[in-house]
Amino acid sequence: MSKKVKFIVFKYDPLSEEKPHYVSYMQEVDRREMVLDVLERIRKNIDPTLAYRHSCHHGVCGSCVALVNGVEKLLCKTRVFNVIGRSNKVVIEPMRNFKVIRDLVVDLEPFFTKLRIITPALIQSQVSQDRETPQSPQNVEAMKQYEECIECGACYSACPIVASDPLYLGPAALMVAYRTCLDERDEGKMERLRLVDSEEGCWRCHNNMGCTEVCPKNVDPASAISGLRRMILSRRLVLWRGRFG
Amino acid sequence: MVKEEKQSHPVKLSSIRAWFDFKRKYINNWLFMLHRFTGVALTIYLILHVKTVSLLTEGKEIYNTSIKEFETFGWLIVLFLIIIIGIFHGLNGIRLFLYQFSFGVKHQRTLSITVITLTAIATVLVAYILFI
């Protein structure tokens, strides 16, 4: 079964164009085809200038996130027939909250800079070279959901607070902070909590839940942000008890 | 660890329109937008309310004359809307308060539907009390 579908694609080259514009392509689409498959066909047969990121085609690398009819989606995992609705059209735009480099390609640097601020790796004062650092199965289970993050930037794009506050760390960085704080082998918990316990940290989140809604891996960054708040409050309570108790 | 740098808060007022994106069609975004609209509406009401009550300082007669202007069906509808807005804002505020302290985040959709359901019930009850 196939259908004729109208693809309306965002086109913009900041180096040579003043304003972005949209280009329409009519395509015969098979029910099994993904949005990325159609984009590849358009690029191969109609418009070789069309720019977009892609790599693994299996929803693992997180390169191909774009807005499909206004919602952040992995293009390689989004079936065209699931998003066309009654209008039989698909509007493809670059992610929000990022600077467009060209067409659907955005500059992810601010996103990765914020991830680096959190120090997403394990912090240990003494790393043994000859034996593993053990982690309990319960701890692995607690962290498992957050390990699924592929750092695609969909949550950062969906967050309305990032749009109004460029210094806000954003859902992905806060989720990573929570994940590493959960890790019983990590020794940087206090430092990370101090970092996120700020105006631009976990208290900036206004519970829009867009991050959780759009995450292609069902990571649920909103619960991680809440978890950070709980950790911070527990820590403060302990300090308060120590001072007055 | 990367050093934390203190910077002045750069909230871009022009970007606040990004808060009101109707393309994000999920329940929490509707509640997020409504919470802001109702917050502004309640602030305007509060200012008008304080201004009206402050007429008491100018004497009983001036207050009574101006308060009579509000005794119309149009103002009754405004009062009805304000009560509904207040109830919604309060209930949604409780939901957000719970999230803030990490309660019920795993059941966010259920909590959001509960807020909408309770507001709908309150709307019917308030309409019954005011109009019937």
Interface residues (C-beta under 8 A of the other chain):
Chain A: L67 N69 G70 V71 R96 N97 R116 I117 T119 I123 A158 P160 A163 S164 D165 P166 L167 G188 E191 R192 R194 L195 S198 E199 H206 N207 N208 M209 G210 T212 E213 D220 A222 S223 S226 G227 R229 R230 L233
Chain B: M1 V2 E4 Q7 H9 P10 V11 K12 L13 S15 I16 A18 W19 D21 K23 R24 K25 Y26 N28 N29 F32 L96 Y99 Q100 F101 S102 V105 K106 Q108
